Amino acid sequence: MNTSLHDFIRGLPKAELHLHIEGSLEPELMFALAQRNRVALPYASVEEVRAAYDFSDLQSFLDLYYAGAAVLQTEQDFYELSAAYIARARADNVRHVELFFDPQTHTGRGVEIAIVFAGIARALREARLEHGFSGSMIMCFLRHLSQEDALATLQAALPLREQYADLWIGVGLDSGEVGNPPEKFAQVYAQARECGLHLVAHAGEEGPPAYIHGALDALQVERIDHGVRAEEDPALMRRLQQSQMPLTVCPLSNLKLCVVEDLREHNLARMLRAGLCVTVNSDDPAYFGGYMNANFIATADALHLSREELVQLAKNSFTASFANAEQKQQWLREVDEYQAQFAAN
């Protein structure tokens, strides 16, 4: 264990670009909201929930994830969920987050889409006003549902665009990947593009490299979420390196969902050293055992990352964000200043 390197990571300014807000629902808050909203959970205690966090694959995780999301019913619920995540992110020296949220998970239970937007937005605006914390929202479509459902979700959200113009910046694609290729959602992505929204998509987590090609070609995304299976396709690796297409990699998530059996086998370092624009993120931190610093520290230890490589990962997170150029330059200067200050001490 390198204590000095761990201390360096803890203070390193960073951005998080792959965070599902519903996946930050800690068991304690889950139980509190269940009690407040009179929702029956299939677990008797916080300990029982944590014991259930032994996933064999993505689908076994999603089953628990959707059960937990049932406690989220009011604007206040979404506000408390988001505020709790922001507090943890700030403690990890996260300067900026582009958080994912899944309206279909909630509208399918009768929760209005406006309620979801309002609760998350209130927490983000409060954090910006009180702490200078930068955040924005990326609305994700559930890929196990139909494109028609995704189109209906986009149409339901668009009337809220002006009200949340300072926060809602893009759309994404998540949930069960295998059997749901990106091409399935080409039409809704074309509509979102016409509306001026940024485009990202999960690809190459459990799905094959072809899904990464599909996200790039059929959806015309600006970032790939996960992307770890790109390594199986040398031509794709060259394409990603040459285009500097960002990959929002989630190491502890990959370990927990058995994408890798051991973190020492993870290809993040190989992709970084091959010149790809790789970033580190926490994905669903309440379920996967760690927020941002935990992901950085575990990955640095397992893959023997140098301080310079950690700085590169932090810089990648800012350059890959959808923030404006001036803001990006400010954060990059902060990283350089931090590195110089740490080296001098």
Secondary structure, 3 states (H helix, E strand, C coil): CCHHHHHHHHHCCEEEEEEEHHHHCCHHHHHHHHHHHCCCCCCCCHHHHHHCCCCCCHHHHHHHHHHHHCCCCCHHHHHHHHHHHHHHHHHCCEEEEEEEECHHHHHCCCCCHHHHHHHHHHHHHHHHHHHCCEEEEEEEEECCCCHHHHHHHHHHHHHHCCCCCCCEEEEEEECCCCCCCHHHHHHHHHHHHHCCCEEEEEECCCCCHHHHHHHHHCCCCCEEEECHHHHHCHHHHHHHHHHCCCEEECHHHHHHCCCCCCHHHCCHHHHHHCCCCEEECCECHHHHCCCHHHHHHHHHHHHCCCHHHHHHHHHHHHHCCCCCHHHHHHHHHHHHHHHHHHHHC
